[in-house]
Amino acid sequence: MIFQTLKLFNFKNFAEGSLAFVPAINCLVGNNGMGKTNVLDALHYLATGKSAINPVDAANVRHGEEGFSIKAACERNGTSLEVLCTVQAGRRKSIKVNSKEQERLSDHLGLLPVVLIAPDDITLIYDGNEARRRFFDSTISQFDKTYLHHLLRYQRALKQRNSLLKQFAQSGRTDPQMLAPYDHQLLTSGRAIYEVRQTFLASFTSRCAQLYKEISQEHEQIAIVYESTWQQDQPEQLYHEALPRDLALQRTTVGIHRDAYHFTIDGRPVKRFGSQGQQKSLLVALKLTQFEVLQQQAGTTPVLLLDDIYDKLDNDRIAILLQMVRGGHFGQIFITDAHPERTQHILAENKLPARIFTITEGQVTDCRDYEP
């Protein structure tokens, strides 16, 4: 999978922008706040239909404008693709591939696989289970359409059931029969989602633990512990038993939307007992495992987006990533850095050719090819 060109119009701080990429390493340099990350986010938008930074579409429109567009020419396994995403005030978001409208985002997801490693990834460790569920759900959804459809059906039923619970609380009258169709959908899709999660996590955890040892050069045992409603006896009965609590809280308190993923190191929570170095190693291992999974399942090499990694990872972990780059482990790579001289030094030291873009206040002010 290769992004060849990118055109931006009123996206974030870009009034207009046009970039032509090389198939290997593309570096975006410039001071902080100039728009380097916005280029990576535009590629993420085209791949997933949403920003990696702010999921509210309107928040990604350039100040004072009514909408934005992102357009890219791509190549996937020898097939040329033109992808256009437009957001306009008062209109439905549009994604077109070779001029054909994608009726549903679920049809588009997975066409342009990307993996982003960014400073905010630390939320996978420190935030609640929602961040971890979102990480694993987004990974699986990029290659398993049946899983994605079950997830969407589950989310719709959950929203409708919660709305009904609020109506019951407001009226003071409860009719369990009205909940029955939603309970059925939650149970049906919930079981399907659980079975995929459980199977997927077994292989994911094994590879992640192996990569962790390679990255950290340590021998601690990393594990991902999965907890689900469906691991208990008679999950159907749990919905009935939880009804009084659901009515009091006006939301559904049991189900796969409450599933938990726990990262452990030698049996103890990484969040509490892992050092900063161990946490960083785990984050890189998680993202590289995600990269390998998508590469195997999608049938094409994902694009790797590395945002501000030089300031967030130590030299040892950067060196391991660059060894993988030199070994041809990745395909197309995008790297942002606020220090151009550091980027050139690293490229020279590792004998890596690249195209370097200088970004200044939402504009590409320089573009040159570097040959070591």
QUIGI-V895952 format. One line per field, one symbol per residue. ss: DSSP state (~ for helix, > for strand, _ for the rest). phi: phi as a letter, one per 20 degrees, with the letter a starting at -180 (. if undefined). A space follows every 10 residues. Layout:
BEGIN
ss: ???
phi: ???
END
This chain:
BEGIN
ss: _>>>>>>>>> >__>>>>>>> ____>>>>>_ _____~~~~~ ~~~~~~~~__ ______~~~~ >_____>>>> >>>>>>__>> >>>>>>>>__ ___>>>>__> >___~~~~__ ___>>>>_~~ ~~~~~~__~~ ~~~~~~~~~~ ~___~~~~~~ ~~~~~~~~~~ ~~~~~~~~~~ ~____~~~~~ ~~~~~~~~~~ ~~~~~~~~~~ ~~~~~~~~~~ ~~~~~~____ _>>>>>>_~~ ~___~~~~~~ ~_~~~~~~~_ _____~~~_> >>>>>__>>~ ~~~__~~~~~ ~~~~~~~~~~ ~~~~~~~~__ __>>>>__~~ ~~__~~~~~~ ~~~~~~____ __>>>>>__~ ~~~~~~~~~_ ___>>>>>>> __>>>>>>>> __
phi: .ceecbcdcl eleefbbbcd defddcddcq ffnepfffff ffffgfednb fedcfegffd eggndeabcc cbeccclnde cddcdcccgn cfgdccclme fefcfffego fcfccddcgf fgffeefffg ffffffffff ffccffgfff ffffffffff ffffffffff emcdcgffeg ffgfffffff fffgffgfff ffffffffff fgfffelddf eebdedcbgf eeflggffff feggfgffem bfdcpffdgc ddecclndgf gedeffffff fffffffffg gfffffeemb efeddddlff eddeffffff gfffffemfd dfcccdbecg ffgffffffd ldfadddedc lmceeabbed cf
END
